[in-house]
Amino acid sequence: MRRVLIVTPHFPPDSSAASHRIRLLAPHLPASGWDPTVLTVEPHSYEATLDSDLAAMVPPGVRVVRVPAWSARWTRAVGIGDLGLRAFDNLRRACSALLARERFDALFVTTYPVYPALLGPMLKRRFHLPFVLDFQDPWVGSWGATVGGGPNGTVDLRSRASRLLAEVMEPLAVRAADGVTAVSAATYEDVFARVRPDPRPVCATLPLGWEARDFDALDGGPNGFFDPQDGCIHLCYVGTLLPNGLGTLRALLTAARAMRNTDPATYARLRLRFFGTSNQSDPRFVTARVAPIARELGVNDVVFEVAERIPYASALRVLKQASGILLLGSSEPHYTASKLFPALLARRPVLAIFHEASSVVSMLERVGGAPSIRVVTYGSASSPAADSHRIAPALSALLGDPVYDEQTVHLDAIGDASAPSIAARLAAVFDRVADRRQPSEHQADRNHAA
């Protein structure tokens, strides 16, 4: 059994979206010959709400080593809240101690946050260890270029500075990487177009994936937000709404406004519910993203937003008890939504609105499911707003017949995106980078550890 050291600042009981990447993959790596050690952060160092139900979904056999991070209470006073920065030095020390004391055959660092990716070059040089870098989101994306932390998601000085720093750091990590994985091929191909690593690293596409056992762990209790038997039609969206996704949201709400005029009876029963849109659980950083647009468009009577991030088990209950599920995409073609898989596993009707190049669209085409699953796409030459006239009939059709037909939905078509399948692909990357090492390197590492 080969061994891999995995660095992921976010891990259960942290409820952040980034916690799921390694939660899903680590338990299945031993089946492909790799024994993982997960290096992460102590629970008291997280700012997000701790989720005990999510922690219970991590099998007890997964080895987890935790380190403290600098307190956000103090670092935010100087403008630093990023967990990767707050934990960087302790992660570095812990990695060094583990690699000096024990034998590992590969190092795997997943981003976000991005700063721990810089551990890869450091540790590779010191311990002659293959390093694989994982992208859950682009490191250099639209942040600081077309969107930022200014009013209404506009670019500001801080987001520009963040982008400039990312443009400097990304090449350092990528050029040192023996392997690069990402949630979509477009994500790492964009990186290679910028950085041009030579030689090209081993690479693989690893969607965020799904774990059927998550729903098996649910009880039949209420979701705590709405009564699914109250006679209304509850269409629910669960997850972050990023600035690049606000155009899609606006197009959906514009379609709902049109329905108010054409079918007032159905509109009166409609409830558009949004959960966890800010991706923050700390009230200091929670900002409503849906409600202002709903008020502007005059549909706030049927729109309800819980901007705070809700616990994972609660999110799954919302999906299971929804009349239908909303999946909203981004203006970025490579955007791939992690929320796709829970939505499909909830076995409820779906309305998905995505860029035509998104991997979500191709996956939904494989699953089929019409009319239980309805997909509206837009292209680079258009926009979600320009296609709102196509959203309206899809929304009306779903509201007129919110029924899920299991006979038409082929979830087996996305079996290659299950957690065991993706973990096997990741293990194959580890095999390739580890096999490149010379026997003398292995012996040198063991002598160093001794």
N, C-alpha and C positions, 0 to 999 in steps of 0.2 A: 504494500500500500504506500503510494507516494503521498507527500504531505504538502499542503498549500497554506500559506499565511494570508488571510484575507483582512484587509483594512477597510472598515466602513464605519465612519463616525455615527451614523444613524442606524439603530438596530432596536428591536423591541426590548423594553416596553415603550420606547419612543414611538409616537404615533405619526411621525412625519412620513410622507410618501416614499422618501428614499430608504426607509427601513425595510421595505418589502423586497428589494432586490436580492439581498443575501438571505433574508428569511426564507425565500422560496428556493434558492439554489443550494445553499449549504447542506441541508438534510439529504439531498439526493446525490451529492458528489461521491460518497463512498461506493455507491453502486457502480461507478465508473472508475474505481481504483484510486480515488483521491480523498485523503482524510483532511478535512478543513479545521483550522483554528481561526476563529473570528475574533479580531481585535477591534474593540469599539469603546464607547464612552460610558462612564458611570451614569445611572439613571438621574441622579440629582443634578447633573450638569446639563440636562436637556431643558429647553424652554417650553417645548410642546407638552401638552397634557400626557401623562403616562397612561398607557392602555394595558391593563392586566390581561384582558381577553386576548389581545394580540400576542402578548408575551407567552401565554399558554399554548399558542399555536406553534411555538418553536419546540421541536422534539428535544427531550432532555439529553439525548446523546450528543448533541452539537456542543463542542467545546467553545466557550466564550470567555475571553479575557477582557477585562474592563480597566480603563484608566480615567482619572478625573480630567476635567477641562477647567480652564480659568473661568471664574464666575462671570456670567454675562452682566450681572449687576454692576460689576466694576468696569468691564471692558466696554460696555455700551456708553460709558461716560466719556470715552475717547473715540467713540464712533465705530467700535468693532463688536459685531454681534455674531459673525459667521462662526459656526461650530468648528469648521475645519481649522480656522486660525486659532480659536481658543484651545483646541485640543492638540494642535500640531506638535508641540515640543514633547508632550507626554506620549503621544503616539510614536514619535521617533525613538524615544528612549525605550519604550516597551518593545518595539520592533527589534531594536538592536539587541536587547537582552534576550529575547526569544531566539533570534537567529544565532546568537553566540552560544546559547545553551543547548539548542535542539537542532535536529536536522530538518530542513525544509527544502523542497524541490522547486518551489515557485512562490512568487509574491503576486498577489492580486489586489489592486486598489480600485475601488469603484467611486465614481463621482456622480452626484453632488454630495457634499461640498467639494470644490475642486482643489483646494490647497494641499490636501494630503497626497495628491498625485505626485507632488515634488519629492515625496519620500522614495518613490521608485528609483530615480537616478542615483540618489544618495546610497540607498541600501544595495542596489545592484553593483555599484563600484566597490563598496566595502566587502560584500559577502559573495560576489560573483554569482548572483542569484537571478534567474530569469524573471522578468517583470512584465506583467500583463496589466494594461490600463483599460478601464471600462467606462463608457460614456452612457449615463442614463439620460442626459440632456446635452445639447451642444455647449461646449466651453465658450467658444466665441460664436455667439448667435446674433439675434437682433437686439439684445440688451446693449444699450449705449449707442446703437446705430439708428434704429427707428422707434424703439420704445425705451422707457426708463422710469425712474422714480419720481418724475415731476408730476405736475397736475394732469389728471386724466391720462396717466401713463406716458407722458412726453419725456423726451431725453433731457436729462439734467447734467450738471457738472459731475456729480458723483457717479452716475451710470457711465458717462464717458470715460472717467478715470478708471472705473472697474474694467471696462472693455480694453483700454490700453494695457492695463496690467495683464489681462488674460492673453492678449496678443503676444506678450513677452514670455509668459510662463508656459503656455501650451506647447510651443516647440521644444522646450527643455524636457518636458515629460514624454512627449510623443516620440522624439528622436531617440530616447533611451529605451523605449518600450520594445520588448521582443514580440509582444502580441497586443492587439487592440481589438476590443469588442465594443458593440454598441447596440442600442435598441433597434436601429435600422441601418441598412447599408449606406443610405444617403448621409447619415450622421458621420460615419467614419470616412466616407469618401470626401465629404466637405473638409474634414480635418486634413486628409492627405493632400488635397488640392492646395491648401494653405501652407502646410508644413513641408511637404515633399520629403518624407523620411527615406533614407537610402542606407541599407536595404529596406524594402517595404516590410512592415511587421506581419506576422501571422494575424489574420483577422477573421472575425466571425460575427454574424448578426444574431443577437440574443434578445428577442422580444421580452418584455417584462413578465409575460407568462401568467399562468393560472394554476391554482392548487384546489382541486375539488374538495379536499378535506376542510377547507375554510367554511364552506356552507354546511358541511356535516356537523360542525361544532355548534351551530346556532340552535337556540331553543325557540319555541313558538311564541315568545312574548311580544308585546306591542313594541312598535318602533319608537314611541315616545314623542312623535311630532304630528301625526295625523291619524285619523280613523279611516282605514281603507274601505269600510262598509258604510260610509256616510252619504253615499249617492253621488259624490263628486268624482271627477276623473283626475286623478293625481299623477301628473307627469313629473318625474323626479330626475334631477341632475345631481350627481355626487362627485365632488372634486374641485380642484383649483380652477379658477378662471383667470388665465394670464392675459396681459394687455393685448397680445396678438389674437386672442380669442373673442375679444369684445365685439368685433365686427360680426361674427357668427351669432353671438347672443342678440345683437341688435336686429339682425335679419329675422331670427326666430320670433322676437317680440313684435316686430313689424307684421309678421304673418298672423300673430295672435290678434293684433289690432284690426286687421282686415276681417278676421272671423267675427269680431264683435259686430261688424256692420252686416255681414252676409248671413250669419247663423247665430243670432243673439241667444237662442235657447241653449245651444251647445257651449257657447262662450260662458254662459252663467254657471255651468257645471265645471268648467275648466279650472284647475289649480296647477300652476307652474311652480314647482318647489325646487329650490337650489340650496345645497348643503356644502359647507366647507370651501366656499369660493375664494376665501382669502388665503387658504392653506396655513392659517395661523390659529393657535389656540390661546395665546396670550392676549387678553383684551387690549393691551397697549398697542398692539400691532394689527388689530383686526379692522379692516375697512370694507364696508359694503360695496360690492361691485355691480350687482344686478339691480338693486332697488333704485339707484339714481336714474338708470336708463329706463326702467319701467315707469317711473314717474314722468320722465320726459315724454315718453310715447303714450302715456295715458292708459296703461294696462296694469297699474299697480294694484288694482282691485282683485286681480287673479294671480299675482306674482308674490311669492313668499320666499325670503332669503334667510338662511342661517349661515352667516359669513364665517363663523368660527368652525374650525375643523372638528368633526365629530368622531367619536371612537370607531374603530374599524368594524366591530361587531354591530354597532348601531347603523353604520352605513350599509352593511349587508342586509340588515332587517328592512331598512328603507327600500332598498332595491327589490327585495322579495315581495314586499307588500305594496309596491307602486302599481298603479294602473298601467303605466308605461314608463320607459326609461329614455331620457334624453342623453345623447352623446354629441358634444359640440367640439368641432375642430378649430384649427388655427389658420392664420394666413400663411404660415410656414409650411411648405410642401412636405418636409421630412417629419412633421409632428406625428407622433404615434402615442395614442392615449392608453395609459395603463388601466384606466377605468373600463376599457372595452371588455376585458375578460370577466370581471365580476358581473358586468351587465349581462353578458351572455349566459353565465352560469346561474343567474337569478331566474332565468326562464320566464321573462316578461316581455311584452312587446317593446320594440326599440324604434326610435326615430333618430337617425345619425345624420349629421350635417358636417361634411369634411371636404378638405381640398382633395381633388381627384387623384393627386399623386401620393396621398398619405397611405401608409401600409394598412391603416384601418379599413380603407375601402376594399383593398384586395382581399383582406381576411374575411370581411363580411360577404364578399362575392362568393368565396369558397363555402361559407356557412349556408348561404341561401336564405331560406326562411320567409320569403315573401308570402303573404302580406304581414306576417308577424314582425319582420324586420324591414324597415323602409330606410333607404339611403338617398340623400340629396347631396350632390357634389357641386363644387365650383372650381374654376381653374385659375391659373396665374394671370390670365388675360381679363378675368372678371373679378368679382368679389362676392362674398355672401350676400351683401345688401342687394347687388344686382340680380341675384337669383332668388330673392325673397318671394317672387311670384310663383316659384316652383316649390317653395317650402310650405306655402299656405295649403295647397291641396293635399300634400303628404300629411300635414298636421290634421287636417279635417278628416282624412281617411282613417288615421289612427284613432282619433276621438270617436269616430262613428262606429268603429269595430275594434276595441282594445282587447283582442283575444290572442292568446299565444297558442300556436299549433305545433306541438312537439314533432309531429310527423314531417313537417317541412323544414325544420331546423337541424342541420347536420353538424353537431358539435364535434364529431369525430374528425371532421375536416381540419380542425385546428389542434389535433392531437400533438403535432410537432411543436406547438407553443405551450405545452404543459410543462410544469416545473421539472419533472424528471427528464423530459426530452431536452430541454434547454440546458440543464445541468450536464447532461451527457455531451452536448456540443461544447460547453465550456471546458469540460475535462479533456476533450480532444485537443483543444488549444493548449492546455497545460502540457499534454503529452508531447506535442510538437515542439514547444519551446524548451521543455526539459530535455528532450532527446538531442537537442543541438549542443548540449554541454559536453565538454570533453571529460573523460575519466579523471584527468589530473585536476580539473576544477572541483569535482566532487571531493577528491581526497584533500585538496587544499582547504575546503570549507570545513571538513571534519577535523583536520588538524587545528584550524583556527578555533573551532568550538571547544576542542579539548584543552 
